[in-house]
Amino acid sequence: MILRIRQIFFKEFLQMFRDVRMRLVVLAMPLVQMTVLAFALTTDVKNIATVVVDPDNTPQSRLLVAEFTGGTYFAVTHRLATDKGVRRLLDAGRARAVLRIPQHFAANLRAGRPVAVQLLVDGTLSNDAAITLNYASRAVASFNRRLTAEKGGRASLSDGPLDLRIRAWYNPNLESKYYYVPGLIAVMLILIGLVLTSMAIVREKEIGTIEQVMVTPIRRLEFILGKTLPFLITGMVTMTMMFIIARLIFGISIEGSLFLLYLSATIYILGNLGLALLVSVTAHTQQQALLTAFFILVPAILLSGFIFPIRNMPEVIQWLTVLNPMRWFLQVLHGIVVKGVGIRTLWPSMGIQTMLAAAFLTLAVTRFKKTLN
């Protein structure tokens, strides 16, 4: 019995490592993902893209800004003298917080009058927004303690001349469902498209029907489109059903354009299908295709910004996320569903989505050969 088990044991090891792709999946995938993802994945909220609206522009107002930027929590990306442009930056996701300092800020402080400053936060990322508000409260408390100490009074944690008024846009109650439910739709679409479609062509290779396709007059592009369209329709139906559930159960309605939403979803699904077909035409077995699809799927989800903010990742990994279709679809999805913005704001993300989809589909067409190797 021991001899037979030993023979099977060695046979399985040889079979596992005989294939180059299997060796990469078994050995390289855990090491690469551990190295890359360990740097990229963090739950810390840092470098919050912040707009400062400071019409006062005095040493006292700059001191308040310094309290916010003294650590690694807030990073000032724009300084404005008026509110013009604030909505555009928040709609586009280029800013996550806006610090609004009123006029006569310094004069009112010198006169001993209470002064209110406002912090606007993007409420689509509810957890990040709550942490941002906590950071801001601590910065204002520190500023109040400094002013009180300078006047010879007793530093207090709560009292002071400066009052922070907070307001969350798009999601006033900071409910997490407005972020996670649309995000789960994006996850399900890439899961269905990548895993199922990756086995579409390689399945025919295994059962032998690919030979029948090769002797037909069908062109490569026609074959790829014929393989793609059923999964595209399935993805659109699935998305529609998920949005119906989101509306009926979670009360989430689509604030923006339905046409724009379905157009972006079509581009996103086509990009996923192109990537999956590229895996399918290069794989020799369904097992290879499935393992390769999961090799792509896990980093695609983790490096999309859905779970961990992209801005907190190392700069090299931030550049790598540009090639991730899910990153751009999430921006479009939250923009349309939660913020209600249109093409004027979302065209950069949709443009990159389109280029990625075209590139993946082109590679799939060019790599598919109507010959047996």
C-alpha positions in Angstrom: 0.0 0.0 0.0 2.8 2.4 0.9 4.5 1.8 -2.4 1.3 2.5 -4.4 0.7 5.7 -2.4 4.3 6.8 -3.0 4.0 6.2 -6.7 0.8 8.3 -6.9 2.4 10.9 -4.7 5.4 11.4 -7.0 3.1 11.2 -10.1 1.0 14.1 -8.9 4.1 16.2 -8.1 5.5 15.6 -11.5 2.2 16.4 -13.2 1.8 19.5 -11.1 5.1 21.0 -12.1 5.5 19.6 -15.6 3.5 22.6 -17.0 5.2 26.0 -17.0 1.9 27.8 -16.3 1.2 25.5 -13.4 4.6 26.2 -11.9 4.0 29.9 -12.2 0.6 29.7 -10.5 1.7 27.4 -7.7 5.0 29.1 -6.9 5.1 32.6 -8.4 1.6 33.7 -7.7 1.7 33.6 -3.9 5.1 35.2 -3.8 4.3 38.0 -6.3 0.9 38.7 -4.7 2.4 38.7 -1.2 5.1 41.1 -2.2 2.9 43.5 -4.1 -0.3 43.4 -2.1 1.5 43.6 1.3 2.6 47.1 0.3 -0.6 48.1 -1.3 -3.2 46.9 1.2 -3.7 49.1 4.2 -6.8 50.2 6.1 -5.1 53.5 7.2 -6.7 56.6 5.8 -3.9 58.9 4.8 -3.2 61.6 2.3 -6.8 62.7 2.1 -7.1 64.9 -1.0 -8.2 68.2 0.4 -9.3 71.5 -1.1 -8.7 74.6 1.0 -11.1 77.6 0.3 -9.4 80.5 2.1 -10.6 84.0 1.1 -9.1 85.4 4.2 -5.5 84.2 3.4 -4.0 85.5 6.7 -1.3 84.0 9.0 -4.1 82.7 11.3 -5.9 80.9 8.5 -2.6 79.5 7.2 -1.9 78.3 10.8 -5.3 76.4 10.8 -4.4 74.8 7.4 -1.0 73.8 8.9 -2.8 72.0 11.8 -4.6 69.9 9.2 -1.5 69.2 7.1 1.0 68.8 9.9 0.6 65.0 9.9 0.0 62.5 7.1 -3.7 62.6 7.1 -4.6 65.6 4.9 -2.8 66.5 1.7 -3.8 69.9 0.2 -4.3 69.4 -3.6 -6.0 72.7 -4.4 -6.1 76.1 -2.8 -9.0 78.4 -3.9 -10.1 81.8 -2.9 -13.8 81.1 -3.7 -16.2 78.2 -3.8 -16.1 78.1 -7.5 -14.9 74.7 -8.7 -15.5 72.9 -5.4 -18.4 70.8 -6.7 -16.5 69.9 -9.8 -13.6 68.5 -7.8 -15.9 66.5 -5.4 -18.0 65.2 -8.3 -14.9 64.0 -10.1 -13.4 62.4 -7.0 -10.3 64.6 -7.3 -11.0 65.8 -3.7 -12.3 63.9 -0.7 -12.6 66.9 1.7 -13.0 70.7 1.5 -12.0 73.0 4.3 -13.9 76.3 4.0 -12.5 79.2 6.0 -14.7 82.3 6.1 -13.7 85.8 5.3 -12.6 88.0 8.3 -11.4 84.8 9.9 -8.4 86.5 11.6 -10.3 89.7 12.5 -13.0 87.7 14.3 -10.4 85.7 16.2 -8.6 88.8 17.4 -11.9 90.3 18.5 -12.7 87.2 20.5 -15.8 86.4 18.5 -16.6 82.7 17.8 -15.7 81.6 14.3 -17.2 78.7 12.3 -15.3 76.8 9.7 -16.9 74.2 7.5 -15.5 70.8 6.4 -17.2 69.1 3.4 -16.5 65.5 2.9 -17.3 63.0 0.1 -19.7 60.7 1.8 -19.6 58.0 -0.9 -16.8 56.3 1.0 -18.6 56.3 4.3 -15.9 54.7 6.5 -13.2 57.0 5.1 -15.5 60.0 5.6 -16.1 59.2 9.2 -12.4 58.9 9.9 -11.8 62.1 8.0 -14.2 63.9 10.3 -12.5 62.6 13.3 -9.1 63.8 12.0 -10.6 67.2 11.4 -12.1 67.5 14.9 -8.7 66.7 16.4 -7.0 69.4 14.2 -9.5 72.0 15.2 -9.2 71.0 18.9 -5.4 71.4 18.6 -5.9 74.8 17.0 -8.2 75.9 19.8 -5.8 74.8 22.5 -3.0 76.7 20.8 -5.1 79.9 20.7 -6.2 79.6 24.3 -2.7 79.0 25.5 -1.4 82.0 23.6 -3.9 84.2 25.4 -2.8 82.8 28.7 -5.9 80.7 29.3 -6.3 77.1 30.2 -6.1 74.8 27.2 -9.3 72.8 26.8 -10.2 69.8 24.7 -13.6 71.0 23.7 -14.0 74.8 24.3 -12.4 77.4 22.0 -13.1 80.2 19.6 -13.2 78.0 16.6 -16.2 75.8 15.8 -16.1 73.1 13.1 -19.2 72.6 11.1 -19.3 69.3 9.1 -21.3 68.2 6.1 -21.2 65.0 4.1 -22.1 65.3 0.5 -23.9 62.6 -1.5 -24.4 60.4 1.6 -25.4 62.7 4.5 -25.9 59.9 7.0 -22.7 58.1 6.0 -24.4 54.8 5.3 -22.0 52.2 4.0 -24.6 50.6 1.7 -24.3 53.5 -0.8 -20.6 52.5 -1.3 -20.6 48.7 -0.9 -23.7 47.7 -2.8 -22.7 49.4 -6.1 -19.1 48.1 -5.5 -20.4 44.5 -5.2 -22.1 44.8 -8.5 -18.8 45.6 -10.1 -17.2 42.6 -8.3 -19.9 40.2 -9.5 -19.6 41.4 -13.1 -15.8 40.9 -13.2 -16.2 37.5 -11.4 -18.8 36.3 -13.9 -17.1 37.7 -17.0 -13.6 36.6 -16.1 -14.1 33.1 -14.7 -16.8 31.9 -17.0 -15.5 33.4 -20.3 -11.9 32.3 -19.6 -13.0 28.7 -20.2 -15.0 29.4 -23.3 -12.4 28.6 -26.0 -10.3 26.2 -24.0 -13.4 24.1 -23.3 -13.7 23.5 -27.0 -10.1 22.6 -27.2 -10.5 19.9 -24.6 -13.7 18.3 -26.0 -12.4 18.6 -29.6 -15.0 20.8 -31.1 -12.4 23.5 -31.8 -11.4 21.5 -34.9 -14.9 21.9 -36.4 -14.6 25.6 -35.9 -11.2 25.7 -37.6 -12.5 24.2 -40.8 -15.3 26.7 -41.2 -15.0 30.0 -43.1 -15.6 32.0 -39.9 -13.1 34.7 -39.3 -11.2 35.2 -36.0 -13.0 38.5 -35.2 -16.4 36.8 -35.9 -15.5 33.9 -33.7 -14.4 36.1 -30.8 -17.5 38.3 -31.1 -19.7 35.2 -31.2 -18.0 34.0 -28.0 -18.3 37.4 -26.3 -21.8 38.5 -27.0 -23.7 35.8 -25.0 -21.6 36.6 -21.9 -22.1 40.4 -22.5 -25.9 39.9 -22.6 -25.7 37.7 -19.5 -23.7 40.3 -17.7 -26.2 43.1 -18.5 -29.1 41.0 -17.3 -27.3 40.1 -14.1 -26.5 43.8 -13.5 -30.1 44.8 -14.1 -31.3 42.1 -11.6 -28.8 43.3 -9.0 -29.9 46.9 -9.3 -33.5 45.8 -8.9 -32.5 44.1 -5.7 -30.5 47.1 -4.6 -33.6 49.3 -5.1 -36.2 47.0 -3.5 -34.2 45.8 -0.5 -31.6 48.5 0.2 -33.5 51.5 -1.1 -30.6 52.5 -3.5 -31.8 54.4 -6.5 -29.8 55.5 -9.6 -29.3 59.2 -9.4 -27.7 59.7 -12.8 -28.3 58.7 -16.4 -29.4 55.1 -17.0 -28.1 55.3 -20.6 -24.6 56.3 -19.3 -24.7 53.6 -16.7 -25.4 50.8 -19.2 -23.0 52.3 -21.7 -20.2 52.2 -19.1 -21.2 48.7 -18.0 -21.1 47.5 -21.5 -17.5 48.8 -21.9 -16.5 47.3 -18.6 -17.9 43.9 -19.4 -16.3 43.9 -22.8 -13.0 44.7 -21.2 -13.4 41.8 -18.8 -14.5 39.5 -21.6 -11.5 40.5 -23.7 -9.1 39.8 -20.9 -10.9 36.4 -20.2 -10.7 35.4 -23.9 -7.1 36.3 -23.9 -6.6 33.8 -21.1 -8.7 31.3 -22.9 -6.9 31.4 -26.2 -3.5 31.0 -24.5 -4.5 28.2 -22.1 -4.4 24.5 -23.0 -6.8 23.2 -20.3 -9.7 24.5 -18.4 -7.7 24.1 -15.2 -5.0 26.4 -16.5 -7.6 28.9 -17.6 -9.4 28.8 -14.3 -6.2 29.2 -12.2 -5.0 32.1 -14.5 -8.4 33.8 -14.1 -8.1 33.7 -10.3 -4.5 34.9 -10.6 -5.9 38.0 -12.3 -9.1 38.3 -10.3 -7.8 38.7 -6.8 -5.4 41.6 -7.5 -8.0 43.2 -9.8 -10.4 43.4 -6.9 -7.9 44.3 -4.2 -6.2 47.0 -6.3 -9.4 48.6 -7.6 -9.9 51.0 -4.7 -13.0 49.1 -3.6 -11.5 47.8 -0.4 -8.4 49.8 0.1 -7.9 53.4 -1.1 -5.6 53.7 -4.1 -4.2 57.0 -2.9 -2.7 55.2 0.2 -0.8 52.7 -2.0 2.8 53.1 -3.1 3.2 55.2 -6.2 4.4 52.3 -8.4 1.3 50.3 -7.5 -0.9 53.3 -8.2 0.4 53.3 -11.7 -0.2 49.6 -12.1 -3.9 50.1 -11.1 -4.3 52.2 -14.3 -4.5 48.8 -16.2 -7.3 47.6 -14.0 -10.7 48.1 -15.6 -12.5 47.7 -12.3 -10.8 50.8 -10.9 -12.3 53.0 -13.6 -15.7 51.3 -13.6 -16.0 51.9 -9.8 -15.4 55.6 -10.3 -18.1 55.7 -13.0 -20.5 53.5 -11.0 -20.4 55.6 -7.8 -20.4 58.8 -9.9 -23.7 57.8 -11.6 -25.5 55.9 -8.9 -24.6 57.9 -5.8 -23.5 61.4 -7.1 -25.7 61.7 -10.2 -22.9 63.2 -12.3 -22.7 63.0 -16.1 -20.3 62.5 -19.0 -18.7 65.9 -18.5 -17.2 64.6 -15.2 -16.8 60.9 -16.0 -15.3 61.1 -19.5 -11.7 60.5 -18.4 -12.6 57.3 -16.6 -14.8 56.1 -19.4 -12.1 56.9 -21.9 -9.5 54.8 -20.2 -12.1 52.0 -19.8 -12.7 52.1 -23.6 -9.0 51.9 -24.4 -8.5 49.0 -22.1 -11.5 47.1 -23.5 -10.3 47.7 -27.1 -6.7 46.6 -26.2 -7.8 43.3 -24.5 -10.2 42.4 -27.3 -7.6 43.2 -30.0 -5.1 41.0 -28.2 -7.6 38.2 -27.9 -8.3 38.3 -31.6 -4.7 38.5 -32.7 -3.7 35.6 -30.3 -6.4 33.3 -31.5 -5.1 31.0 -34.3 -7.2 28.8 -36.4 -4.5 26.1 -36.4 -3.7 23.3 -34.1 -0.3 23.5 -32.4 
